[in-house]
Amino acid sequence: MSDEVARFADERRREAAAMSEDPELKHLAREWFDRSFQYRYSYNFTWLGRPIIQYPEDIVAVQELLWRVRPDLVVETGVAHGGSLMLSASILELLGHGSVIGIDVDIRRHNRTAIEEHPMSKRIQLIEGSSTDDKVLAEVFQRAANLKRIVVFLDSNHTHEHVIRELDLYSPLVRKGSYLVVFDTVIEKMPNTASSNRPWARGDNPMTAVKEFLGRNQRFEVDKELEQRLAFSVAPSGYLRCIEDPAHK
């Protein structure tokens, strides 16, 4: 790394760290999120033609970590319209290697058709079933066998019980230097009225699962540097960087 590039990187880290400690900016970002959420803001965006249902900050963060890790496999729980699958697959296409597994308990016919007819489908495998089902897990682990770099994105059922189960089941796939990302940890900071028609709420959501998981799994830590650079994220404390290989590896 040249001196000029190193200086730029250091400057960026300093500014991001300062930004993350700005209470007024935090307050404004929070207000903006709460207001934009009322209009289903995350539904406004597509990736290569498929609705992605994410905030732009997290879309940028995901592409950055995928480019950095250069995974052989990306495992995503939660498919919806397939936009996040297209994001991962398109980065892998640019890298020239790797594939994506998308898991969902209900892949609707119109979404499956659109995904399977998409140019990026050559890098995507769909599995319909619960992400915690033994048969689904067996298929994923068989596909992951002998692969070194695997990234996992968890974005399905957001209850504590389901997410902690996903964390325990899928974390062994992730090796040092890669990531396990848990989306929608922000639910813990939202009013319960925002999830009134859902089985999750404050005290029972991805954030509470992440806290429990990190309390008993020392292989992962929150990537605070990445989080500091996001003015807002739906996954606060959810970008988990692996700092130690699994014992069986």
WOBEL-V82823 format. One record per residue. RES is the residue in three letters. OMEGA is omega in whole degrees, -180 to 180 (999 if undefined). Layout:
# WOBEL-V82823
res={RES RES}
omega={OMEGA OMEGA}
This chain:
# WOBEL-V82823
res={MET SER ASP GLU VAL ALA ARG PHE ALA ASP GLU ARG ARG ARG GLU ALA ALA ALA MET SER GLU ASP PRO GLU LEU LYS HIS LEU ALA ARG GLU TRP PHE ASP ARG SER PHE GLN TYR ARG TYR SER TYR ASN PHE THR TRP LEU GLY ARG PRO ILE ILE GLN TYR PRO GLU ASP ILE VAL ALA VAL GLN GLU LEU LEU TRP ARG VAL ARG PRO ASP LEU VAL VAL GLU THR GLY VAL ALA HIS GLY GLY SER LEU MET LEU SER ALA SER ILE LEU GLU LEU LEU GLY HIS GLY SER VAL ILE GLY ILE ASP VAL ASP ILE ARG ARG HIS ASN ARG THR ALA ILE GLU GLU HIS PRO MET SER LYS ARG ILE GLN LEU ILE GLU GLY SER SER THR ASP ASP LYS VAL LEU ALA GLU VAL PHE GLN ARG ALA ALA ASN LEU LYS ARG ILE VAL VAL PHE LEU ASP SER ASN HIS THR HIS GLU HIS VAL ILE ARG GLU LEU ASP LEU TYR SER PRO LEU VAL ARG LYS GLY SER TYR LEU VAL VAL PHE ASP THR VAL ILE GLU LYS MET PRO ASN THR ALA SER SER ASN ARG PRO TRP ALA ARG GLY ASP ASN PRO MET THR ALA VAL LYS GLU PHE LEU GLY ARG ASN GLN ARG PHE GLU VAL ASP LYS GLU LEU GLU GLN ARG LEU ALA PHE SER VAL ALA PRO SER GLY TYR LEU ARG CYS ILE GLU ASP PRO ALA HIS LYS}
omega={-180 179 -179 178 180 179 178 -180 179 180 179 178 -180 -179 180 179 179 179 -177 180 -178 -175 -180 179 177 -179 180 179 180 179 -180 179 -178 -180 -178 179 180 -178 180 -175 -176 179 -174 -166 176 171 -176 173 -179 177 -174 176 175 173 -176 -180 -179 174 180 -180 -179 -180 -180 -178 177 179 -179 -176 -177 -172 171 -178 172 177 -179 173 -173 -176 -177 -178 174 -178 180 175 179 177 -179 -177 -179 176 177 177 177 178 178 177 173 180 -177 171 177 -175 176 180 -179 176 -175 -171 -177 177 178 -180 -179 179 -177 179 -177 178 -180 -177 180 179 -173 171 179 174 178 -178 178 180 -180 179 -177 -178 177 180 180 180 179 -177 175 179 -177 -176 176 175 -173 -174 -178 175 -180 174 180 -176 -180 176 -172 176 179 -176 -178 -176 180 176 177 180 -180 -175 -173 -179 178 178 -170 -178 -177 179 179 -171 170 -173 180 -178 175 168 180 179 -179 -178 -178 176 -179 179 180 -180 -172 180 -178 -180 179 -178 173 -179 -178 -172 -179 -180 180 177 178 -180 178 -178 -179 179 -179 177 -175 -179 -175 174 177 176 -175 180 177 -178 -180 -178 179 177 175 178 173 -178 178 -176 -177 177 -173 180 178 -177 -180 178 174 -177 -177 178 999}
